[in-house]
Amino acid sequence: AAPSAVSLPACTSTADITTAYNAWVAGFSVSGGCSPTSNTGSVPSLPANAACNGASLSFTLTANNGTGYCVATSSSSSTFLATADNIPPVITVCPSDQEFCKVPNNIYSIPVIQVTDNCTIGINYSYSISGATLRTGTDNDASGVFNVGVSVIAWTISDGCGNSTTTCSTTVTVNPLPVVTWNTILDEQCLTSTTYELTGGSPVGGTYSGIGVTGTNFDASVAGVGTHTLTFTYTNANGCVNSATQTITVVNCVITVDLKLFLQGYYMPGTGQIMQPVLNNQLVLNSLPTETDTVIVELHNPTTFITVDSMKAVLLTNGSVSATFLQHPGSYYIAIKHRNTIQTWSKDPVPCTFATPLYNFSLAANKAFGDNQILVETGVWAFYTGNLNGDDFIDTNDFPLLDNDAFNGVAFEYVPTDLNGDGFVDTNDFPVFDNNAFNGVTAMYPQ
């Protein structure tokens, strides 16, 4: 007898084909007759890789009675068919073209290729990358290193039977980052500063950011004391972003200047370096007997000589005066102005801090710019008195003010014409003026 015909569909596994084949072969059998003989040993073999290549077998079993018996012959046929897998896999999703901006490690994520196949024997992936990047792989994921420029991924897909398709490619573009610079050294700012323009970021069109930054303005009062990192960021036409940074330091700017100086007309020789209590003598309300007068203390830029800051301060009878400024510590010319005195500057810029060492003008003439002081007592120097109209000259243009007040007997009033500070405008004020006018005393300062 012969087994029933076998017909297996494509995608039947090798194991199942082998099992079915063995059962088909075992189905050929001979029974009855007289010592029969048959051709069961001639059943055709299963071809190699039948799961892929398929198989088409047929066999006719023939049986005969043995020798010496009556002649009798019987036959029966059957077929075995395994359908071949010759259908290639289908790419259902080819990764779309990708565009990136350069990242530090040059590693980029690419979507995986998606494939279906009529069988489940297995899918083999391979890709080759050309262009700016050269590498290959055997996976459905080509993520990894890509160089700046345009790279093309060519995918090759095959199934376990060698059926293949090569119709998919993905372009990967990696754009370079814009070149961004910010080379401007940012000036140290005082805590009280609210406006400082940020400039120098390149290319034009970027933005500044950081604590205390609004637009292009840096507000130190918002940022607070300390060193802060600010960022300049630029985005190019490809949407790629790069940045550069600078640091800016905010300090609590306080300068205290302690000075010692004397005003010629108010100085009283032989009293232990003391000046008249002018404010008391001129009956200024709430003045103290230890106070001589008020002066203007100025800080000037050491290079441009412009006024950086000024402060009104009280000059004591012992020559002491102190002024505090909300400015950067640094070197400044110190200038003193008074209502009837030639303005006088320090000889050189003075290093100023929150605790500036005493600057003593009275020690020597050369403590003032141009040695512009007068000796009022052995070892004691003072600023020239007599500049009543504030034009930096002591001359006849100052005299009418003095003459008029003396003629009118002005007394106990807060007037600059009381040159000796005794509370009266009279002939006792004339000698100091006359001597300085005769000698053509003028102000001296860098310019």
Secondary structure, DSSP 8 states (H G I E B T S, - for coil): -----EEE-TT--HHHHHHHHHHHHHT----SSSS-EE-GGG-----TTHHHH-EEEEEEEEEE--TTS---EEEEEEEEEE-------EEEE----EEEE--TT-EE-----EEE-SS-S-EEEEEEEEET--EEESSS---EE--SEEEEEEEEEEETTS-EEEEEEEEEEEE-----EE------EETT----B---EESTT-EEESTTEETTEE-HHHH-SEEEEEEEEEE-TTS-EEEEEEEEEEE---EEEEEE--BGGGEETTSSSEE--HHHHTT-TT--TTEEEEEEEEEE-TTT--EEEEEEEEEETTSEEEEEE-S-SEEEEEEEEETTEEEEEBSS-EEE-TT---EEGGG-GGGBGGG--EEEETTEEEB-B---SSSSB-STTTHHHHHHHHHTT-BSS--TT-TT-SSB-SGGGHHHHHHHHHTT-B-B---
